Amino acid sequence: MSMAIGIDVDGVTANFVGAVCALLGIPEDGTYDDCSKACGGEDALWARISGVGPAFHRVLLSPVHGAREGVAALMAEPRFDVWFVTSQPRRDQGCDTWVADRTDWLVRTFGIHEDSIVFTRDKSGFHGDVLIDDYPHQLEQFERSQRS
């Protein structure tokens, strides 16, 4: 039986903050909070991201250094069933093409099939064995769901 491994996208395999910094013209070493403040809040930040549409993924977003090789190594291991588990903006944030753009980016960047992508804001619902995520809250929720 294979081990299901879920991999977060933003911050783990994709340089989301770098892409947002480039969009806003602020130093690339900024944080998500810096980006949000530069726009006047999170809703305004997502309006800017939404405003560039598919170009956010096609032009600005790049993989984190070493992500392609790391994902390829996991996918080459027959004992592992690799999934990308990623959030999506809220409907009111106006990113109408986000799911299609994110799917296209993951397929092009990692050579995966679109059926191995899970879109969810609550990653504790991922029914896998391991979750690789850069957000401690997601990991804590996932761990709690595994114990129940």
Secondary structure, DSSP 8 states (H G I E B T S, - for coil): --EEEEE--BTTTB-HHHHHHHHHTS-TT--HHHHHHHHTSHHHHHHHHHHHTTHIIIII--B-TTHHHHHHHHHH-TTEEEEEEE----GGG--TTHHHHHHHHHHHHH---GGGEEE-S-GGG--SSEEE-S-HHHHHHHHHHHH-
